[in-house]
Amino acid sequence: MKKGVLLINLGSPDSTDVQDVKKYLREFLMDPLVLDSPYLVRKFVVEGAILPKRPADSAEAYKKIWWDEGSPLIVLSRKLQDKVQSQLDIPVALGMRYQNPSIKSALQELQDKGVTDVLVIPLYPQYTMSSTETVVVKTNKVQKKYFKNMNLTFLNSFYNRPDYVKVLAEDIKSKLPETFDMLLFSYHGIPERHDEKAIKKAKKYPELNIKTYRDQCFESTELVRQELGLPKEKVKVSFQSRLGKDPWIKPYTDYVLRDFPEQGVKNIAVVAPAFVSDCLETLEEIAMEYDELFRESGGENYSYISCLNISDAWVEVLAKWSEGWANQEN
């Protein structure tokens, strides 16, 4: 069997046009693993409450961070694909869970090159139903429908892999300001009920060693903190990007940032380890909105630490994982 690698990231609108943003948001929010309400409820909420207004607001946000080449997430993901490909003898393709390039087009690209055995790498360090799980479900669905002779192997999460932890810590260290009061690890938030479902799965299938997303984030932070050699009092975890009125996992990043100055924390650095590629959430929400919020609350210096993106060390880790899989299967 000929082997190949498929990198899968979140996805992005094709442009900053409101209709393209609306199309993207519809596909994203109608995913039952993202909004896990019954179909009719989800349809009513998305079509009736979210899509009439949110696409225009999101389009304006995208315009703030859009590059000449296109969506930062897509551009960075393609560059990552190219750099990983340069280190491997087997084909590397790129797909997005939502919109373009699609998972189907990526698998087709691999099939056209004779690939029958694929290592699928969802580019999410932590495992959740709304990130890694939905990639696995979607890719399996596409494979069964269009690529029946293909075999898929999934790399499901890597937040605690020593080589990833080391690369992330070294990348953060190289970007840290000379002086700072706190290093904030701000992760993408999820509804509390998603973690409650994970707890139920963990009790039902103890042999799978299932952990909640919240626990994965705290473990990831602690591993990186130890690698950096920072005292515990200089590191904090929070969660950003709430949607709707349901309770999401805490503490909330915006609340933490508002409280920092009153606690004497005036100089901070913020990293977003739920992502390996910068995107709307990191470039607009974390790097811009939260900077403004922190300063308005009395903060003085705010430094956003960019994602791993296409760093050579990160590329080498992905190539090593891919090569190891390919050799192990031989």
Order of alpha helices (4+ residues) and beta strands (2+ residues): beta-alpha-alpha-alpha-alpha-beta-alpha-beta-alpha-beta-alpha-beta-alpha-alpha-beta-alpha-beta-alpha-beta-alpha
